[in-house]
């Protein structure tokens, strides 16, 4: 029972981290739009912002449902290919996300206000469009990553779903408190810390995707092992399930999986942690 609980907690943490990160980005975007409309006394446009947000959420849920339904109609080999490709896409999304927020955190508020000002001049649908595009990006990333998490969890959707919902709920609560001025949060440090953690989560998803493609026969080397530590780290032990739930770690790992994991962490973490250059205008 303890092993099961540790695995459950690990899955909650890893998926909760994604839900928190994606949810906070989306919630901050919405709070920026709402604050701008309130402060400029254009509250009548708030309805269209919420329309855009609702459509984006519905689209994200719909994409998730389609992915889960589609994979159930496939053969084993097709499921492995589909799951492997989805994992690779999820890694691309998450990698782009952590670098984008790192570079855009300082300017996103001004950019959103400019876009919303332009949309207000065009009309209500444009306002809804700005909100939709801002939230849909995060929602679609979350949908793909959620699907990948469901696949790596072995079919049952409860654990990834609870993790994502917990993370998103916390994100909305934090964004609301920030909006109300009840708390202050160093967003730069927050996104740096969560970015580092997500690099390791994404590396595990990448290794899992490679394994799926090996199972499908797309990539070679399924039985060419880098290591087999199943005796030292049994898959059903508390620490084995913890490592699997957090990082998709497998005690039996092929050379291709290990290479992908190490290469991803070495390259992405180095680039992410290098000093961030701030561009300054040059006056003549």
C-alpha positions in Angstrom: 0.0 0.0 0.0 2.9 2.4 0.8 4.4 1.8 -2.6 1.1 2.5 -4.3 0.8 5.7 -2.3 4.3 6.9 -3.2 3.6 6.3 -6.9 0.3 8.1 -6.6 2.0 11.1 -4.9 4.8 11.2 -7.5 2.4 11.3 -10.4 0.4 14.0 -8.6 3.6 16.1 -8.2 4.9 15.7 -11.7 1.5 16.4 -13.3 0.7 19.1 -10.8 3.9 20.9 -11.7 2.8 21.0 -15.3 -0.7 22.1 -14.4 0.7 24.8 -12.0 3.1 26.2 -14.6 0.7 26.2 -17.6 -2.2 27.3 -15.4 -0.4 30.2 -13.9 0.8 31.4 -17.3 -2.8 31.3 -18.6 -4.2 32.8 -15.4 -1.7 35.6 -15.4 -2.5 36.4 -19.0 -6.2 36.7 -18.2 -5.5 38.8 -15.1 -3.4 41.2 -17.2 -6.3 41.6 -19.7 -8.9 42.0 -17.0 -6.8 44.5 -15.0 -6.2 46.6 -18.2 -9.9 46.7 -19.0 -10.9 47.6 -15.4 -8.3 50.3 -15.0 -9.2 51.9 -18.4 -12.9 51.7 -17.5 -13.8 49.4 -20.3 -15.6 46.8 -18.2 -18.2 46.2 -21.0 -15.4 44.3 -22.9 -14.9 41.9 -20.0 -17.7 39.6 -21.3 -15.8 39.0 -24.6 -12.6 38.3 -22.7 -14.4 35.5 -20.8 -16.0 34.3 -24.0 -12.5 33.9 -25.5 -11.3 32.1 -22.4 -14.2 29.7 -22.3 -13.8 28.8 -26.0 -10.1 28.2 -25.4 -10.8 25.9 -22.5 -13.4 24.0 -24.4 -11.0 23.6 -27.3 -8.3 22.2 -25.0 -10.7 19.7 -23.4 -12.0 18.7 -26.8 -8.5 18.1 -28.1 -7.7 16.0 -25.0 -10.9 13.9 -25.5 -10.1 13.3 -29.2 -6.6 12.2 -28.4 -7.7 9.8 -25.7 -10.5 8.4 -27.9 -8.3 8.1 -31.0 -5.6 6.0 -29.3 -8.2 3.6 -28.0 -9.2 2.7 -31.6 -5.6 1.8 -32.6 -3.7 -1.5 -32.7 -0.8 -2.0 -30.2 1.8 -0.9 -32.7 -0.2 2.1 -33.7 -0.8 3.0 -30.1 3.0 2.9 -29.4 3.7 5.1 -32.4 1.0 7.5 -31.5 2.1 7.7 -27.9 5.7 8.1 -28.9 5.0 10.9 -31.3 2.7 12.6 -28.7 5.5 12.4 -26.1 8.0 14.0 -28.5 5.5 16.8 -29.3 4.8 17.3 -25.6 8.6 17.7 -25.0 8.8 20.3 -27.8 5.9 22.2 -26.3 7.3 22.2 -22.8 10.8 23.1 -23.9 9.4 26.0 -25.9 7.3 27.1 -23.0 10.1 27.3 -20.4 12.3 29.3 -22.8 9.5 31.6 -24.0 8.4 32.5 -20.5 12.0 33.1 -19.5 12.4 35.7 -22.2 8.9 37.1 -22.3 8.2 37.5 -18.5 9.5 41.1 -18.5 7.5 42.3 -21.5 4.4 40.1 -21.7 2.1 42.6 -19.8 3.0 45.5 -22.1 2.6 43.3 -25.2 -0.8 42.1 -24.1 -2.0 45.6 -23.3 -1.0 46.7 -26.8 -2.8 43.8 -28.5 -5.9 44.4 -26.4 -5.9 48.1 -27.2 -5.8 47.3 -30.9 -8.5 44.7 -30.5 -10.8 47.2 -28.7 -10.6 49.5 -31.7 -11.5 46.7 -34.0 -14.5 45.3 -32.1 -15.8 42.7 -29.6 -14.8 39.6 -31.6 -11.2 40.9 -31.7 -11.2 41.2 -28.0 -12.4 37.6 -27.6 -9.8 36.6 -30.1 -6.9 38.1 -28.1 -8.1 36.2 -25.0 -8.7 33.0 -26.9 -5.2 33.0 -28.5 -3.5 33.8 -25.2 -5.2 31.0 -23.3 -5.5 28.4 -26.1 -1.7 28.2 -26.5 -1.3 27.1 -22.9 -4.4 24.9 -23.1 -3.2 23.0 -26.2 0.2 22.4 -24.7 -1.5 21.1 -21.5 -3.7 18.8 -23.6 -0.8 17.1 -25.4 1.2 16.8 -22.2 -1.8 15.4 -20.3 -2.3 12.8 -23.0 1.4 11.8 -22.8 1.1 11.5 -19.0 -2.0 9.3 -19.3 -0.1 7.0 -21.7 3.0 6.8 -19.4 0.7 6.1 -16.4 -0.4 2.9 -18.1 -4.0 3.8 -19.2 -5.8 5.0 -16.1 -6.5 8.7 -16.3 -7.3 9.4 -12.6 -3.7 10.2 -11.4 -2.7 12.6 -14.2 -6.1 14.2 -14.1 -6.0 14.9 -10.4 -2.5 16.2 -10.6 -3.3 18.6 -13.5 -6.5 19.8 -11.7 -4.6 20.4 -8.5 -1.9 22.3 -10.2 -4.4 24.4 -12.2 -6.5 25.1 -9.2 -3.5 26.3 -7.3 -2.4 28.4 -10.3 -5.8 30.2 -10.5 -5.7 30.8 -6.7 -2.2 32.3 -6.9 -3.2 34.5 -9.9 -6.2 35.8 -8.1 -4.2 36.6 -5.0 -1.6 38.4 -7.1 -4.3 40.3 -8.9 -5.9 41.4 -5.6 -2.5 42.4 -4.2 -2.8 39.9 -1.4 0.5 38.3 -2.1 3.7 39.2 -3.9 5.6 36.6 -5.9 8.9 36.9 -7.6 7.7 35.5 -11.0 11.2 35.5 -12.4 12.5 33.1 -9.7 9.3 31.1 -9.8 9.6 30.4 -13.5 13.3 29.7 -13.2 12.8 27.0 -10.4 9.8 25.4 -12.1 11.7 25.6 -15.4 14.6 23.6 -14.0 12.2 20.9 -12.6 10.4 20.8 -15.9 13.6 20.1 -17.8 13.9 16.8 -15.8 10.2 16.0 -16.2 10.5 16.6 -20.0 13.6 14.5 -20.2 11.7 11.6 -18.7 8.9 12.1 -21.2 11.4 12.1 -24.0 12.9 8.8 -22.8 9.4 7.4 -22.6 8.6 8.5 -26.1 11.8 6.9 -27.4 10.8 3.6 -25.6 7.4 3.7 -27.2 8.9 4.1 -30.7 11.3 1.2 -29.9 8.4 -0.9 -28.9 6.7 -0.1 -32.2 9.9 -1.0 -34.1 10.4 2.5 -35.4 13.6 2.9 -33.5 16.2 0.1 -33.0 17.9 -1.0 -29.8 15.0 -1.9 -27.6 17.0 -4.7 -26.0 20.4 -3.0 -26.1 20.5 -1.9 -22.5 22.4 1.0 -20.9 21.7 -0.4 -17.5 19.4 -2.8 -15.6 19.0 -1.8 -12.0 15.7 -3.5 -11.3 17.3 -5.5 -8.5 18.6 -2.3 -6.8 15.5 -0.2 -7.7 12.5 -2.6 -8.0 9.7 -1.0 -10.0 7.2 -1.8 -7.3 9.3 -0.2 -4.5 8.4 3.2 -3.1 11.5 4.8 -4.5 11.0 3.0 -7.8 7.5 4.3 -8.2 8.5 7.7 -7.0 11.2 8.0 -9.7 8.8 6.7 -12.3 6.0 9.0 -11.3 8.2 12.1 -11.2 10.6 11.5 -14.1 9.3 8.4 -16.0 12.5 6.6 -14.8 12.7 3.0 -15.8 15.1 0.6 -14.0 15.6 -1.2 -17.3 16.7 1.5 -19.8 18.0 1.1 -23.3 21.0 2.9 -24.6 18.8 5.1 -26.8 16.6 6.1 -23.9 19.5 7.0 -21.7 21.3 8.9 -24.5 18.1 10.9 -25.2 17.7 11.7 -21.5 21.3 12.7 -20.8 21.6 14.8 -24.1 18.3 16.6 -23.4 19.2 17.5 -19.8 22.8 18.5 -20.7 21.8 20.8 -23.6 18.5 22.3 -22.4 19.5 22.8 -18.8 22.8 24.5 -19.9 20.9 26.8 -22.2 18.2 27.6 -19.7 20.6 28.5 -16.9 23.0 30.6 -18.9 22.8 34.3 -18.0 19.9 36.0 -19.7 20.9 39.0 -21.8 18.6 42.0 -21.7 18.5 43.9 -24.9 19.0 47.7 -24.5 18.2 50.3 -27.0 21.2 52.2 -28.5 20.7 55.9 -28.9 22.6 57.8 -31.4 
